[in-house]
Amino acid sequence: MAKAPEIRVAASELDRAVATITLAFAADPFTRWVWPAAADFLEHFPSVLREFALPAAASQSGYVSEDFGGAALWIAPGVQPNEAALVAIIERSVRGKRKDDFLEVFGQMGSYHPEEPHWYLPMIGVDPSRQNAGHGSALLRHALARCDREGLPAYLESSNPVNIPLYQRHGFEIMGEIRVADSPVMTPMLRAG
């Protein structure tokens, strides 16, 4: 059995973590629904990731696996990403009716967030060339150990149904389903503390 990839805090390496997650989301159903043109995706999605990377960096909860095979951005309890900056990115980058639909999805996502203190995983991704080597599981185990030490729940939204079994293996349970107009399904999931 192969050794699990080592995980470390991506303190000064968040740009490389953003690059890994960008690559991981290149074929993500929901993200590519938002930005179907490759040029738009590559121009705007990294800006969204950076808005999540900033609070992750502040709480030392941006993690990478060895050789940047995978990366995860966790947001600490009581901390919020800059919602105004995220909405501004959407306003300037998403075209037509899809913009209104996405903003409605964004609002519904907020309605599923637990009210009690919790860790939030907005983004986790594995370089497609490194899939099935344990990077995603190692990243989850590492961060969930912190959740367990602190006795706190963890919350995420899965934008790809292929990833739901991975999250379920790590204790997450489906809370519902978010879908607006022709959007792919977004699945909010919670792991009890």
Rosetta silent file (secondary structure, phi, psi, omega in degrees, C-alpha in Angstrom):
SEQUENCE: MAKAPEIRVAASELDRAVATITLAFAADPFTRWVWPAAADFLEHFPSVLREFALPAAASQSGYVSEDFGGAALWIAPGVQPNEAALVAIIERSVRGKRKDDFLEVFGQMGSYHPEEPHWYLPMIGVDPSRQNAGHGSALLRHALARCDREGLPAYLESSNPVNIPLYQRHGFEIMGEIRVADSPVMTPMLRAG
SCORE:     score description
SCORE:     0.000 S_00000001
   1 L     0.000  133.936 -177.901    0.000    0.000    0.000 S_00000001
   2 L   -69.671  146.994  177.490    1.324    3.417   -0.988 S_00000001
   3 L   -70.390  138.571  178.804    2.233    5.909    1.712 S_00000001
   4 L   -64.669  141.947  177.630   -0.301    8.732    2.136 S_00000001
   5 L   -60.580  143.266  177.204    0.869   12.089    0.796 S_00000001
   6 L   -77.946  145.926 -177.673    2.255   14.453    3.420 S_00000001
   7 E  -117.446  142.301  176.069    0.235   17.604    4.147 S_00000001
   8 E  -143.706  161.253  174.711    1.551   21.011    5.194 S_00000001
   9 E   -70.443  136.767 -178.311    0.245   24.550    5.693 S_00000001
  10 L   -95.868   52.065 -172.319    0.607   26.576    2.497 S_00000001
  11 L   -52.923  -57.226 -177.114    1.600   29.754    4.328 S_00000001
  12 L  -105.064   13.175 -174.512    3.712   31.433    1.636 S_00000001
  13 L  -120.854   26.547 -175.236    2.629   29.160   -1.211 S_00000001
  14 H   -65.723  -30.000  176.833   -0.993   30.143   -1.680 S_00000001
  15 H   -62.840  -38.703  177.741   -0.464   31.130   -5.320 S_00000001
  16 H   -70.951  -34.719  175.178    0.659   27.585   -6.050 S_00000001
  17 H   -64.012  -43.183  177.619   -2.295   26.203   -4.089 S_00000001
  18 H   -60.497  -40.879  178.888   -4.629   28.416   -6.158 S_00000001
  19 H   -63.104  -41.617  179.151   -3.016   27.092   -9.352 S_00000001
  20 H   -63.258  -46.144 -178.988   -3.566   23.478   -8.241 S_00000001
  21 H   -66.905  -38.054  176.853   -7.216   24.090   -7.382 S_00000001
  22 H   -57.645  -47.768  179.117   -7.763   25.989  -10.644 S_00000001
  23 H   -61.936  -40.628 -179.234   -6.465   23.006  -12.589 S_00000001
  24 H   -63.274  -31.819 -176.688   -8.602   20.629  -10.504 S_00000001
  25 L   -93.442    6.963 -177.406  -11.762   22.601  -11.307 S_00000001
  26 L   -60.320  -26.952  178.620  -11.143   22.858  -15.061 S_00000001
  27 L  -117.633   15.584 -179.570  -13.819   20.204  -15.699 S_00000001
  28 L   -67.354  128.103 -175.198  -15.991   20.839  -12.627 S_00000001
  29 H   -57.111  -45.676 -176.048  -19.650   20.835  -13.715 S_00000001
  30 H   -73.110  -46.719 -177.555  -20.773   23.794  -11.630 S_00000001
  31 H   -61.103  -40.332  179.512  -17.715   25.987  -12.075 S_00000001
  32 H   -76.304  -19.212  169.642  -17.747   25.495  -15.843 S_00000001
  33 H   -67.194  -40.573  179.720  -21.476   26.268  -15.881 S_00000001
  34 H   -66.217  -47.997 -179.448  -20.553   29.618  -14.328 S_00000001
  35 L  -123.917   81.707 -176.314  -17.675   30.226  -16.777 S_00000001
  36 L   -68.693  -27.415  178.447  -18.219   27.967  -19.813 S_00000001
  37 L   -82.354  130.458 -177.649  -15.532   29.668  -21.921 S_00000001
  38 H   -55.333  -43.122 -178.594  -12.045   28.465  -21.022 S_00000001
  39 H   -62.257  -40.644  178.232  -10.567   31.965  -21.248 S_00000001
  40 H   -66.234  -43.782  177.805  -13.198   33.345  -18.829 S_00000001
  41 H   -57.476  -49.557 -177.096  -12.672   30.454  -16.418 S_00000001
  42 H   -68.038  -28.447  178.776   -8.888   30.937  -16.414 S_00000001
  43 H   -78.546  -40.379 -168.717   -9.197   34.686  -16.014 S_00000001
  44 H  -104.959  -33.159 -177.206  -11.802   34.823  -13.242 S_00000001
  45 H   -60.684  -41.094  177.110  -11.865   31.585  -11.224 S_00000001
  46 H   -59.667  -30.059  176.874   -8.383   32.165   -9.686 S_00000001
  47 H   -65.869  -39.466  175.853   -9.663   35.531   -8.389 S_00000001
  48 H   -62.187  -46.259 -179.805  -12.476   33.726   -6.587 S_00000001
  49 H   -59.622  -40.739  179.801   -9.980   31.274   -5.118 S_00000001
  50 H   -62.124  -33.274  177.678   -7.752   34.097   -3.856 S_00000001
  51 H   -66.518  -28.210  174.681  -10.730   35.532   -1.944 S_00000001
  52 H   -85.506  -28.076 -179.578  -10.978   32.198   -0.110 S_00000001
  53 H   -68.437  -33.392 -177.722   -7.197   31.877    0.239 S_00000001
  54 H   -61.140  -52.884  177.862   -6.875   35.115    2.230 S_00000001
  55 H   -68.005  -28.922  176.322   -8.932   34.012    5.255 S_00000001
  56 H   -65.168  -41.345  178.858   -7.415   30.516    5.000 S_00000001
  57 H   -63.513  -40.289 -177.815   -3.934   32.029    5.200 S_00000001
  58 H   -62.867  -31.159 -179.303   -4.913   34.134    8.213 S_00000001
  59 L  -104.341   13.926  179.835   -5.939   31.025   10.160 S_00000001
  60 L    55.063   40.324 -177.526   -3.116   28.797    8.861 S_00000001
  61 L  -126.393   28.281  166.611   -5.753   26.559    7.243 S_00000001
  62 E  -100.258  120.019 -173.333   -4.710   26.567    3.612 S_00000001
  63 E  -120.161  148.705  173.718   -3.167   23.134    3.079 S_00000001
  64 E  -131.893  150.348  172.628   -1.232   21.466    0.273 S_00000001
  65 E   -92.802  166.988 -174.896   -0.129   17.916   -0.273 S_00000001
  66 H   -53.657  142.562 -179.598    3.407   17.108   -1.303 S_00000001
  67 H    56.908   23.430  178.300    4.514   18.491   -4.655 S_00000001
  68 H    56.565   36.338  175.057    1.220   20.423   -4.822 S_00000001
  69 L   -66.122  -28.091  178.535   -0.684   17.311   -5.855 S_00000001
  70 E  -153.692  163.440  178.884   -3.683   18.748   -4.039 S_00000001
  71 E  -150.988  151.617  178.446   -4.753   21.797   -2.074 S_00000001
  72 E  -142.638  139.041  177.752   -7.550   22.767    0.293 S_00000001
  73 E  -116.478  111.083  179.724   -8.686   26.149    1.612 S_00000001
  74 E  -105.947  141.857  177.923  -10.495   25.968    4.957 S_00000001
  75 E  -112.017  128.683 -174.126  -12.130   28.956    6.631 S_00000001
  76 L   -68.707  157.967  175.669  -12.065   29.096   10.428 S_00000001
  77 L   -54.808  136.909  177.428  -15.133   29.420   12.650 S_00000001
  78 L    80.528   -4.671 -179.361  -16.400   32.993   12.826 S_00000001
  79 L  -103.595  142.793  179.354  -14.398   34.080    9.777 S_00000001
  80 L  -124.705  143.224  170.174  -16.054   35.064    6.507 S_00000001
  81 L   -68.683  165.857  179.785  -14.600   35.502    3.044 S_00000001
  82 L   -75.086   93.002 -175.440  -15.020   38.974    1.570 S_00000001
  83 H   -62.075  -37.919  179.756  -18.539   38.520    0.190 S_00000001
  84 H   -62.555  -40.332  178.824  -18.547   41.949   -1.477 S_00000001
  85 H   -66.831  -40.386  178.372  -15.360   41.074   -3.383 S_00000001
  86 H   -63.606  -44.864  178.878  -16.812   37.697   -4.437 S_00000001
  87 H   -63.327  -38.588  179.038  -20.030   39.306   -5.675 S_00000001
  88 H   -62.477  -39.281  177.280  -17.992   41.938   -7.560 S_00000001
  89 H   -62.631  -45.139  179.464  -16.071   39.178   -9.364 S_00000001
  90 H   -62.592  -45.929 -178.326  -19.360   37.512  -10.332 S_00000001
  91 H   -57.469  -40.279 -176.085  -20.894   40.826  -11.426 S_00000001
  92 H   -88.920  -13.628 -171.136  -18.022   41.605  -13.790 S_00000001
  93 H  -116.773  -20.411 -177.077  -17.306   38.105  -15.089 S_00000001
  94 L   -98.646  134.904 -171.700  -20.520   36.107  -15.448 S_00000001
  95 L   -97.782  147.417  169.702  -22.605   36.832  -18.506 S_00000001
  96 L    60.633 -148.559 -178.310  -26.338   37.271  -19.085 S_00000001
  97 H   -63.084  -26.518  179.996  -29.058   35.524  -17.066 S_00000001
  98 H   -57.593  -32.249  178.473  -26.498   33.103  -15.693 S_00000001
  99 H   -60.209  -49.021  179.514  -25.234   35.919  -13.452 S_00000001
 100 H   -63.759  -40.933  178.676  -28.622   36.248  -11.714 S_00000001
 101 H   -62.298  -43.342  179.878  -28.956   32.468  -11.472 S_00000001
 102 H   -65.416  -41.920  178.920  -25.503   32.155   -9.920 S_00000001
 103 H   -62.453  -33.246  174.760  -26.189   34.924   -7.424 S_00000001
 104 H   -67.458  -42.121  175.483  -29.358   33.043   -6.417 S_00000001
 105 H   -58.819  -45.565 -179.471  -27.302   29.839   -5.966 S_00000001
 106 H   -56.921  -43.306  178.096  -24.812   31.852   -3.899 S_00000001
 107 H   -64.960  -41.654  178.713  -27.659   33.044   -1.656 S_00000001
 108 H   -65.427  -35.580  177.415  -29.011   29.525   -1.230 S_00000001
 109 H   -57.594  -43.397 -179.715  -25.536   28.294   -0.301 S_00000001
 110 H   -61.553  -30.950 -177.940  -25.521   30.766    2.569 S_00000001
 111 H   -70.950  -18.846  179.566  -28.831   29.410    3.868 S_00000001
 112 H   -91.319  -17.042 -178.821  -27.287   25.973    4.472 S_00000001
 113 L   -58.939  133.232  177.663  -24.256   27.166    6.449 S_00000001
 114 L   -60.236  148.078  177.784  -24.547   26.070   10.073 S_00000001
 115 L   -82.843  -29.121  178.727  -25.235   28.868   12.523 S_00000001
 116 L   -75.373  160.614  178.390  -23.029   27.357   15.228 S_00000001
 117 L   -54.270  137.719 -178.231  -19.233   27.720   14.961 S_00000001
 118 L  -159.313  159.789  170.455  -17.857   25.419   12.249 S_00000001
 119 E   -90.322  137.632 -178.390  -15.001   24.959    9.816 S_00000001
 120 E  -116.310  128.618  177.536  -15.944   25.685    6.201 S_00000001
 121 E  -106.494   91.421  179.047  -14.272   24.009    3.229 S_00000001
 122 E   -77.168  -27.953 -175.210  -15.051   26.203    0.204 S_00000001
 123 E  -147.864  130.042  171.145  -12.383   24.680   -2.034 S_00000001
 124 E  -144.875  138.309  179.767  -10.429   21.446   -2.280 S_00000001
 125 E  -157.455  153.503  178.689   -8.894   20.060   -5.430 S_00000001
 126 E  -121.886  133.735  175.249   -6.390   17.571   -6.755 S_00000001
 127 L   -51.722  127.134 -177.773   -4.286   18.063   -9.862 S_00000001
 128 H   -54.400  -29.218  178.630   -5.921   15.787  -12.476 S_00000001
 129 H   -76.041   -7.038 -178.364   -2.548   14.165  -13.170 S_00000001
 130 H  -116.603   11.012 -179.658   -2.330   13.179   -9.481 S_00000001
 131 L   -59.675  153.105  175.030   -5.861   11.774   -9.051 S_00000001
 132 L    62.992   28.064  176.106   -6.387    8.496   -7.185 S_00000001
 133 L  -117.509   10.579  174.936   -3.131    8.779   -5.241 S_00000001
 134 L    90.936    4.878 -177.703   -4.724    9.749   -1.907 S_00000001
 135 H   -64.464  -46.680 -179.816   -4.190   13.519   -2.026 S_00000001
 136 H   -61.957  -45.966  178.877   -7.859   14.425   -1.452 S_00000001
 137 H   -63.359  -41.476  179.729   -8.267   11.963    1.407 S_00000001
 138 H   -64.135  -40.907  177.948   -5.009   13.077    3.030 S_00000001
 139 H   -63.549  -43.305  179.008   -6.064   16.723    2.829 S_00000001
 140 H   -64.662  -47.912 -179.516   -9.444   15.921    4.363 S_00000001
 141 H   -57.058  -43.483 -177.608   -7.997   13.746    7.154 S_00000001
 142 H   -60.108  -50.254 -177.578   -5.493   16.441    8.074 S_00000001
 143 H   -72.607  -37.292 -179.032   -8.071   19.230    8.410 S_00000001
 144 H   -68.490  -26.221  173.901  -10.774   17.049    9.954 S_00000001
 145 H   -62.675  -37.861  176.534   -8.346   16.033   12.702 S_00000001
 146 H   -65.523  -44.380  177.444   -8.244   19.728   13.648 S_00000001
 147 H   -56.747  -44.669 -178.815  -12.058   19.867   13.609 S_00000001
 148 H   -65.091  -42.438  178.520  -12.153   16.828   15.900 S_00000001
 149 H   -60.224  -36.237 -178.113   -9.582   18.286   18.321 S_00000001
 150 H   -89.041   -6.104 -179.600  -11.685   21.439   18.544 S_00000001
 151 L    65.611   34.344 -175.428  -14.977   19.506   18.700 S_00000001
 152 L  -115.423  148.628  175.119  -16.392   21.484   15.766 S_00000001
 153 L   -73.200  166.004  175.510  -18.454   20.483   12.744 S_00000001
 154 E  -126.664  143.390 -177.090  -17.234   20.888    9.167 S_00000001
 155 E  -132.488  145.172  175.263  -19.329   22.127    6.268 S_00000001
 156 E  -153.098  166.452  168.738  -18.862   22.133    2.487 S_00000001
 157 E  -120.655  123.115  177.231  -20.776   22.330   -0.763 S_00000001
 158 E   -87.192  123.464  179.617  -19.911   19.689   -3.348 S_00000001
 159 L   -95.123   -0.623 -179.057  -20.031   21.106   -6.857 S_00000001
 160 L  -138.229  118.803 -177.621  -19.377   17.723   -8.449 S_00000001
 161 H   -61.060  -21.924  178.468  -21.461   14.610   -7.675 S_00000001
 162 H   -61.808  -29.104 -175.607  -18.407   12.413   -8.333 S_00000001
 163 H   -86.778  -11.917 -175.847  -16.850   13.746   -5.098 S_00000001
 164 H   -58.239  -44.649  178.512  -19.805   13.053   -2.796 S_00000001
 165 H   -59.598  -35.179  176.764  -18.715    9.478   -1.904 S_00000001
 166 H   -60.193  -48.383 -179.218  -15.272   10.801   -0.876 S_00000001
 167 H   -65.083  -39.230  178.524  -16.879   13.281    1.490 S_00000001
 168 H   -63.514  -37.938  177.146  -19.271   10.659    2.836 S_00000001
 169 H   -61.609  -23.878 -179.737  -16.334    8.340    3.607 S_00000001
 170 L  -100.608   16.927  171.073  -14.981   11.150    5.771 S_00000001
 171 L    95.582    1.948  178.361  -18.217   11.562    7.712 S_00000001
 172 L   -79.036  144.571  177.305  -20.066   14.246    5.752 S_00000001
 173 E  -122.278  144.051 -179.881  -23.809   13.879    5.281 S_00000001
 174 E   -70.068  132.604  179.903  -25.951   15.432    2.571 S_00000001
 175 L  -100.464  -22.608 -175.281  -28.136   18.282    3.849 S_00000001
 176 L   169.422 -154.938 -177.336  -30.089   19.036    0.685 S_00000001
 177 L  -148.060  136.725  177.436  -29.697   20.161   -2.889 S_00000001
 178 E  -117.553  127.170  177.716  -29.206   23.553   -4.488 S_00000001
 179 L  -156.239  132.622  178.458  -30.188   24.088   -8.092 S_00000001
 180 L  -129.248  129.582  178.276  -31.367   27.171   -9.946 S_00000001
 181 L    51.692 -122.189 -176.875  -32.657   27.157  -13.546 S_00000001
 182 L   -97.720   17.458 -178.335  -30.246   25.062  -15.642 S_00000001
 183 L   -69.001  149.662  167.807  -27.429   24.983  -13.070 S_00000001
 184 L   -64.369  161.521 -179.521  -25.782   21.709  -12.098 S_00000001
 185 L   -72.737  136.804  170.382  -26.647   20.544   -8.589 S_00000001
 186 E  -109.132  130.693 -174.004  -24.678   21.921   -5.668 S_00000001
 187 E  -115.118  106.613  175.024  -24.815   19.588   -2.645 S_00000001
 188 E   -72.567  138.748 -176.799  -24.385   21.084    0.851 S_00000001
 189 E  -138.286  144.706 -178.428  -22.833   18.592    3.282 S_00000001
 190 E  -130.122  140.240  172.742  -22.159   18.630    7.021 S_00000001
 191 E  -116.875  119.302 -177.493  -19.907   16.555    9.258 S_00000001
 192 L   -62.671  150.336  179.596  -20.959   16.732   12.904 S_00000001
 193 L   -85.929    0.000    0.000  -18.419   17.884   15.471 S_00000001
